[in-house]
Amino acid sequence: MSLLPFKTVILVSFLSLVMALPANAQRVDHDPFITCTITKGNLANAIQTLGKAANVQIIFERSLLDHYQVTDQTFTGTHLSVAIRQLLASTQLQLVIRDGKLLIGPKPSKVGSQSGVISATLSGYVADASSGERLVGVTIDIRGVATTTNNYGYFSITVPAGDTEIRISMMGYQTLTETLALQQNIHRTFAMDRKAIVLDDIEVTASTSPSIQQRTQMGNINLSVEQIQSAPRFMGEADVLKTVQLLPGIQQGSEGTSALLVRGGSPDQNMFLLDGTPLYNPSHLLGVFSTFNTSTLKNVDLYKGAFPARFGGRLSSVLDITTKDGNLNELHGDFSIGSMASQFTLEGPLKKGKTSFVLSGRRTYADLVVRPFMGKFEEDVDKFAVFFHDINVKLHHKFSDDDRLFFSVYSGRDYFRARTDYQSNHGPEGWYTRSQDDFRIGWGNHTGTIRWNHIFGPKLFANVSLMGSQYRFNTAAASETTDPDNRSTSDNELISGIRDFGGKIDFDYRPHPAHAVKAGVGIINHRFTPGSSSLSYDTGRSGAPVNVSLSTVLHGNEINVYAEDEWQLSPRASVNLGLHGSLFATAGKTYGYVQPRISGRVMLPGDVAFKVGYAQMAQYLHLLSNNTISLPTDLWVPATSRVKPQLAQQLSAGFARSIAHNTVELSVEGYYKNMDNVIEYKEGELYFATAGRDWEHKVTSGNGRAFGVEFFAHKKVGRLNGWAGYTWAKTDRKIEGVNFDRRFPYKYDRRHEFKALAIYKLSKGIHISGSWVYQSATPFTLVLGEYEGISDPIPYGYGTGAAGNKRVPLVNSRNNIRLEDYHRLDISIDFVKIKRNGNQRIWNFSVYNVYNRQNPFTYYPDGGIAGGGQYQELTRVTLLPILPSISYILKF
């Protein structure tokens, strides 16, 4: 093939670039003579010197010339074109004169050719212009071909070569438009400026992110950090999990907790990833707060259906959280003081432009507030403590444009202690009895991650991770009783937890504009401690001391491999095809599953997208619990030869469309999920595991179902933004040996649910937000009465009859009634002031449960047995009444 077609392409491309130049650009009607001296240095500077000498504008893309150096040279009475070509002689660049203008561009080359069409690849990163923080989810568009940056801010896009306009956009940032001479592969970092917030003269602009009907993935919601921080605060704390609970298809457990119940699943079926490392109990204060400090967050992605193949190990959802890399240029931070907790965050450069850090800490001081008043309510309490703290540390180092290293650590711990001391004087003179009880409970998460990003070429990006995660729970109870004649003591302690070590490598390959391929492999070693307990007691003179120690440790190795391809079939159709494979080996038993994933999109008339998705999931971990709230006392255990892995299949379909110039997204999704091998304790079994692997004999398994329809409206931009969602859903279980082997409603089977969040910027300094939640009544197991047992006492006995037999509860079925609906209104108002030095001060006032709804936490029977053998009434237990709070935030 001759070079003529290539030259023609270049000339046409240059002409396109010229058309974009200012009208006053000078024409070159002849080739002027010049006399000048070029000094050793950069080629781009040398070309500019020639242009100034001839008083002629020379057009070029500076990034192409910055790779070349020139030596000292002198031109005397030389034609300008001759001088330019002499400087370009040893480069891969050429001079073209077109329409009287001088243009410098790459020499024609077959960078990539398909059917005779030359292609070139633009790759690199997109970063915040002020901080250098790489941005996630940025849209890069070239001639209608679009891609987005991945979780590390990297992108790659291949298009036909030529001079072209690139458009880079992201919500909250100014759209960047630039013309490039894309004649060969270019690697570059683009910097985006944040939009200035001006509210006196509000203008609602369209979202520049891909519209919902253009996205292939179903069941995926991206939450902006700004919306999380603007939502109503609970006790002065912005909380990512409480914001997630406001989305359709996602329920909270009991009142006030941060447990997530996604599309009929249980708490253990959710994967929480912090910088790619799993967290096993992401909550503080028995679930009141989450472990995620919102000041450290960069990106939050939720997947609740049609999971991409890169995710595995859970059945119901993945919450993928990425933290900030740290400001490479300046020191910034914030701190806040709230009603329950305070936090600080610092980020900045250790070496400007090369190394950055993020340091964040948070602690609650509920014990400091409550302790002075404890004696008035409980005069026997002489020691009391309840608090949590967490710390985030992250380091980021840039070796080159192709290599970056990250090191991140999270550590959090909760602690509760109550010690009582009681003495009574009775009997003969001088006789007394003294009792001292000391109860302690603590739990915590610790994670560490080392990540290396490397670019192998313009189309291939890799991320290598080494990670560790540990969750540990312990509780201890000690008592001592003394009198003048004797002293007896007892100590009881239980320790449980899970520890992971692993590594993985992920590849992001963009071979063609129509394909985005992701693939990877990972391995994790799990170490389970379902129960390690010790018991000792000494009854004094009446018997010898007794010491008992029991310990259980189990190991499991998990291997995951995946591949997926986001394939743009046509402008109106796309599909994500994937396959996830996993193996799990423990105690001589190995399980393996191949899990197909597919998600597709077809555009219908009226700019409406029809989407469908299917996913199979396998989960090798179980959470032993006597309820469905993720409490720290729940025990993590592996699949074994007796207890099989949990399996799920989910099919979902729906419609999506954007309206109002792409500022409002509307969607409706229906789903059906089938779950196998979900476990529960057998009827009457004790909650905690005992010796060895005794827990395996205490559980039973069965099937779970969930199906429903979710309606969602999401407004992302403008003075008023937020969302509203309605869900109709049903979920049930059929467990062997439970409820007479009959199917029964799951404990959190809420038929109707409505949620809304609104954030309104009233003025430049006043921001108001509010959320309202309604959930129809949850099922409850009502004991209809009781009768006398005639055999050995059973664990659920309610008392002893006249003949000495145990009283047995009469229950016709599990979760046999529904009691009360749940609803709550929360509001929040921020008073914002930006000082002259750029610091931002915020006073936040929030009210949780504004109209003081007495929402139930649980119920218990009260009033004894009526004449008909039934309980007279149920008593509601309420935890959270109306709770006002105030917090102060300073950003600098």
VODREN-175712 format. One record per residue (C-alpha): x, y, z. Coordinates in steps of 0.05 Angstrom, whole numbers, plus 5000, padded with zeros to 4 digits. Each point is the difference from the previous one (the first is absolute). Example, Ala and Ser with C-alpha at 12.3 -4.5 7.8 and 13.67 -1.06 7.14 Angstrom:
BEGIN
524649105156502750694987
This chain:
BEGIN
500050005000502850694982500850565049495350464962493749805040503850115065502350694979493050174979497449805069505250435034498750614956492549945011501249935075504450615002494950394961494849825053504750275053501050644961492650124995499850025076505350555005498450735015497950424941506250445007505049434988504950234947500449694931506749814970499550214927507549914988505949665034503650575038507450035012502450015072506350135038500249755072503849565049497049395034502849805068500449305026493549775032492949794986497649934928493450365015503850615025504549984938494049994953496950595037506650394991499849884925492850244998501650645037505950144954495449944939494050325035496049384980495649555043502149274996494649515022501749375039498049575060505350155052499749315032502649704934506150454999501949975074503249314989505550294955506250435014504050444953507350245000502750714990498750214928500350664960495950154939502150594955495650204941496649325002492949854977495549885060497649334972507249764990501950195071493949635028501349374960507350015022497849995073495049454986504949574959501749525058492949955026493649644981496750674985498850374935498150694974493850094958498050664967492550034989495750594981505850475015501049735071506049615029498249375038504549515035497549295013502249285002502549654938494849514974500649325032495549395007498750055074494149544994496449844936493449684986497649974928505150534981497850495054505650265045498350015075503550305060499049915075499450555051501349755071501850285067496950285063495150555019501550375064497550585042503850624978501350265070501349365040502649524947494949495026498249524944492650004984495449404993494349974950502250574954497149974930504850074941496650114933503450024932495550064938494349655036504449435025500050035076503349665059500750135075505850005048500549385045500849985075507150254994498550584953502849654938496949994931501749754930496250154936501849814928497150404941501850144928506350424997499750744984499150675031494149945046496250335057499949655067494650155051501249825073494350085049498049835071494650255047502750555044505750184953500650474941499649644934506849974966500250064924506549954963502549894928505449474991504149784941498649275013504549714945503549505047498949705068500150535054500449905076498050615040497050245066494350504995498550485057492950215015497850625039494349985049493850414984499350625042493749975044495950624986493049995028497850724994498749904925498749254995500149674932498349264994504549674950499549304971503949445029506149844957500549285024497349444956492549985006496849415035497349734934507049984972502849585057499849254993500549805073493649875039499250085075505950475006499650675036505750485008499450465061503750664999503850175064496650694998493149685006502349555056502850595039493850434985494949485024497150085070505149835053498849505055502650285067504350494960503349454957499349934924499449254987500749634934496149385021494150415025499950364933500349334964494049775041495950564966500649654932494549544974501049255011504350125061497249965071502950125068499549465052497050245065499150735019506450414998504649454975504550044939499049284978498149934927494649524975500350014924494549704958497949495052507049805020503249955069505650455028505549504986498350004925502850704990507350124980503150645027506450184964504650555027505350144947498849294975500749665068493949685034497250255066495949505040496350455050499750714974496450295060501150345066495950035065495949374984498650254930498150735016505950284959503949724941507649934999500850454939502450715014496750404944505750515000504749474970495349754945501150114926495149534966494149565022497049484954494349545019498249364960493649645019498649584938503149754934506850025033506150114954504549384997505650345039495949955064498849355037499249695069493350305020492749904978496450665010504350624990506950314993501650685030506650214967503150595037506350364976503650495045503850634981507249934976502250655032501550704974506650014962500750765001497350325064498349845072492549975012495449705051493850065043497749855070493249955031497249995070493149685009495249785053502849295003506850014965505550434973504649874940505850314963502949884931506650264971502649904930505950294963506749894966506049675033503850164936496350484956497449694936502849315019497749755068493650155039496749785065493149975032499249955075493249975034497649835070493349985035497749865071493350015036499550275071493349725021503249715063502850695020493050304994496249435034505049825055498750605047492549835000500749255005500149995075493450365004496449464959504149395021503150135067503549325000504150154937507050215019503349934932496950154932502850084930497149994930503650284939502849864932505850274960502749904930506250224962501350044925507050084971501850014926506550134963500550104925506550044960500850164926506249664972498250214928494050104955499749244994501149785072496750205065500149675068494750055055500149785072493750055043498249795070493550015039499349845074493650065041497749755068493950015044500249915075494649945054501049875074495550035060502149805070495249995058501649945074494549845049500449875075494349825047500049935075495249485028499749445050504050025064503850635019506150084956497549544947500350254928499849764928503950364946499049874925504250284944498449884926504450224943497549944928504350194939498749954925504450234943500749914925503950304944502349984927507050084974501950024927506350134960501050064925506050104954498250164928504350104939497250314936503949884936498750184928502749474953498050384937494850484973494649485005501949585061499750215073501449555060498850055075503649525047497749975073502349665063494950055057498549785070493650065041498349805071493550025040500349825073494749985054500849845073495550025061501749865072496049975064503049955070496549975067502149965072495849885062502850055070497449955070503549895067500249254990501449904926502350304934497949744931502150244931498549854927502950234934497249864931502950244934498249884927504350204940498049934927502150304934502649914930506750184968501650054926506550054962500050034924502150304935497150144932501750294932494950364957500950194927496250544962500849914925497050454947501649674932494650364961495050575013494449485000503349555052502250125073502949365027501449875074503349375026503649785063501749475051500450005076501349555059497950085073501949595061494550035053501149835073493649925040499350005075492649835011500949945074505850005048497450015071502749935070496349895065502749995070496550025067501849905072494449885050504650095059499649495056494449604968504149734942506549994961501450544946497849814929503350244936497349824931502950244933497149864931502650234933498049924928504150234940498249854928503750184935497650094929503350194935496050364946502150124928496350464953501050124925495750434954499450324932494850494973499050404937495950634993498149944927496850574961496149614948497350644967498250715021493449725026502149345031505549775048501449405043504549815058501949274996504049695057501949365034502349925072503149365025501749835073502849435042499749925075503849475038499349865075500849395045500849514943493950264961500550414936494450384966500350324932494950404960499850354932495650615004497750334935498150734999496550404946497050694996497250304936496850644974495850164939497450694982492550034985496250564966499250625043507249965026498049465050505049445017497749305014505049645045500649285022505049645044501549325028505249795052501949375038503750095066503449545050501750185072504649565042498950375066494149975049498150455058497249625060494850455031493849935042496950584961500950384935503650615028507550004990502250045073507349935021498249375038498349634935505049474980503349924932500949284978502049674934496549514955502049295021498349294980493650055042498250734986499850164926501650684967494450494988497950054927495650504964497150154932497150684985496250224938498350734991496850434945497750724994499550654963504050655008499850704971502850695014495650624996500850755010506450054959503249405034499150305070494949485025500849254994493849555002500349255006495749405017503049315014496849345016504049425029499449285022505449695044500549275023504849835057502249305020503449755063498350595044500849795072496750115068500749705068495649415012493950105043502050035073507650004988504450465041502850614965507549945014504249434973503349555051505549484995503549834934495650054939493649905040496850594963499449574937494949565037496050605025498250304933495349804945499450264929494850124946497550444945498550744996496250404948499450744986496450394945497550704991499750644959503950645013498350704974505450535005500650744981506750335009501650744990507550115002501050744984497050685014498050395061495249445020502649294993498849325032495749394986493649635014498649264996494449505011500949255008494949445000503549365023499049325030505049525031499249335036503849395024499049255002504949695050500349275018497749885072497350725007492650185000498149274989503950024934495050504972501850644963499650625044501150764991507050245012500650425063500950644959494949864946497450714992494950024944500050764986505650505008500550734980506250445010501850714980506050455008500050744981505950475003498450744988505050574995495850575025505550514992507550054996500649875075493949595018499049274979494049605022498949254994494749515022498349264994493749615012499549255006493849565002500149245007494049565009499749545060505049435008497849305021500349805072499149325034494350055050499649475054492649825003500449685068503449435037498749315025503249515048505749574975500049265018507249834981506850275018500650755005501350344932504450624989494250474986496149855063496250585029499249775072498249435044492949755011496949765065502249294986507150224987499749924924502850534953495150474966500449944924498350604954494449904949502050274932496049824937505350264951506250444998498950754986492549905004497850735008502050714978499850555051501850734985502450404941506650385005500850734978504650565018501950714978507050285007502150714984506650374997502350714987507050264986502350715010506050084955505050575001506050044954505350445031504850464962505749515008495949464965498349615063492949755006496249995066493549615008495149975057495449414993493449915037496549334991493849675029499149254996492749765004497150704997492949825022502349515053497149374969500549425050502749504950500849295027506849695012496949355026494149745040499249555060493749685030497450325063494249915047500349255009495149494973492750184994494349535014499949754928507349795004502550614960504750575019496250625019504550504963506650144966504650555023503850414948507350175013502150664968507350234997500350654962495150575015500950704971507550155002502550704984507550104988504950544983506949964968505450484978504249874939506150394976503249864932506750314984
